[in-house]
């Protein structure tokens, strides 16, 4: 029996999104603006249906704290 984890799947999707949308060079930090990250994460979490709005908001709050220390940019290592 496999144990599917919706949060892990979502974070994997977000990592790919960061790598696609970044302006950093190949192999770089894959930074994207918090606003972009937040929009994508909220959208994907809402269509997933297994992640509550409360969980989404709490996660994004933590990410925003990290992004604020990096000029508003989210790095993959933040999540």
Buried (B, 14 or more C-beta within 10 A) or exposed (E): EEEEEBBEBBBEBBEEBBBEBBEBEEEEBBBBBBEBBBEBBBEBBEEBEEBEEEEBEEBBEEBBEBBEEEEEBBBBEBB
